[in-house]
Amino acid sequence: MVDIMALAISVLPNLAGYLVAARGLRIQNFWTSLYQYAWFVGFGISATTCWLGMHLTQRIPRAR
C-alpha cells in the first residue's frame, strides 16, 4: 500500500507538465518547468514517501 501511495504522490507534480507537453501548448509556469526534470523529481518524491511510509508503518526493522 505504501508503494502505491508513493507512486501516486510522485506522479502528481509532473502531471501538469505532461499534459502541456502532450497537447503541444506553450505555457510556462513552475509546474511545466518542473516537468523538464520529471524523472528526478518523481524518483526523489517517491523514494522519500516510500521511506517515510515504511518507517511510519514500522515495516522496516529498526537497528538496535
Order of alpha helices (4+ residues) and beta strands (2+ residues): alpha-alpha-alpha
